[in-house]
Amino acid sequence: MMKRVFSAGGVVYKFENGDLKILLISTKEGKAWALPKGLIEKGENSKETALREIKEETGIDGKIVDEIGETSYWFVMDGEKYFKTVKYFLVEYTGGEITPQWEINSAEWFSPDEAVEKITYKTDREILKKAIEKIYGQNIKS
């Protein structure tokens, strides 16, 4: 039997000396770069989950400025098949220092081009590109 799970996360950004920086997390001993996200807990809405997960995984605080979109994918864990839907938000950095949580290898700020190049999963890359377009109001190269 298939289980459905719902997560939320965000593309966290800030401007440093006029340059756009994007926050990515590294998982699986640094083998995968991704966007911070996690499971929606009982009593939470997707916006609350996104901000909580970003804080838990990276130590960074932010505020939601827009919705970006959703991704869905299948995965198998412990012999069970899951269908996961993740809702992503555009999140402006408001404070905090990077302090990665136990399940996260590291978290770092990247330029938009570096982030698009570094991110591991195609679905995350599409969300990231949409976020950058929203920030700049223009398209970026693939």
N, C-alpha and C positions, 0 to 999 in steps of 0.2 A: 504493500500500500504506500502511496505517496503522501508525504506531509507537506503542507504549505507553511512557509515562514515569511515574516515581514520584518524588514530592517529599515533604518533611516541613517543618513549620513550627510556629509557636506564637503564642498570645495571651499576650504578656508583660504582667504587671501588678505594681503596687506600691501601697502605701498611703502617702500623703504627708499628714501632719497629720490622719490619720483619713479622708482622702478617697481613693477608689479612682482610680487612673490606669492607662490602657491605652496601650501603645506601638503606634503605626502607622508604616508607612513610606510615603513618597511616591515614585512612579516616573513615568516618561514626562514629565520636565520639570514635575513637580508636578501633572499632570493626573489621576493615579489614586492613591488612598490604599488601602493593602492591609495584609495581615499578612505579617511576614517569613517567607520559605520558600525552599527550593531543592532541587535534585536530590539524590537519595540516591546517594552515591558507592560504588563497589565496596568491600566490606569493612565498610561502615557499616550500622548499623540505623537505623530511623526516628527514634529518640530522639536518637542521636548527631548525625544530620543536622540535626534541628530546632535543637539547641543551637549547633551549628557555624554554621549559616546565620544565626541571630539575632546571634551574635557578629560574624560577617563583615559582615553588612549594617548593623548598628547600633552595634557596639562594646559592647553590653550583655551581661552575663553573667546566667545564670539557672539555676534548677533545675526540673525537671519535677515537677509535683505531681499531674497527672491527664491522662488522654486526653480529648479533646473529641469527635473524630469525623473523618470523611473527606468530601472533596468530589471530584467527578470532572467533567471538562469536556473538550470538543474545542477544538483551535485549529489554525491553519495557519501554518507558518513555512517560508520559503523554498520554497513550493510543496508542502510535505509536510504531510499530515494527522497530527495527534497526538491521542492520548487520554491525558489526564493525571489521575492520582489523587494527591491530597495528603492526608496524615495530619497532623492538628493536635493539639498538646498544650497544656495549661495550664501556663504557665511563670512561676514567681515570680522577680522581679528579685532578684539577689544582689549586684550591683555593676556598676561600669563607667560610663563617660560616653558620651553619644551622639556617635559619630564615623561618619557614613554613608560607606559604601563607594562606589566609582566608579559602580556600576550603580543606586545609590539616590540620589534627589534630596535627600531629607531624612528624618529620623525625629523624631517628637515624641510627648510624653505628652499624653493627652486624658482628660477625664472620660468615664465610660461613655456618657452621652447624646451627647456631642460625637463620640465614636468611632463610635457606631452611625450617627449622621447623616453623618459625613464619609466613611466607608468606601465605596468605589466599587462593588465587585462584590457581587451578591446572595448568592452562595455564601459569601463572606467574612463578610458581615453575619450570616448564619445561624450560622456558627461562633462569631462574636463574641458573639452573644446567648446561645448555649449556655454559653460561657465565663463570661460575667457571671452567669448563673443559677447556675453551679457555685460561683462566688466568694461570691455573696450567699445562695445557697440559695433563690432566689425568681425569679419572672418579672419581666422588664422590659417597658416599653411599646415598641411597634414604632416 
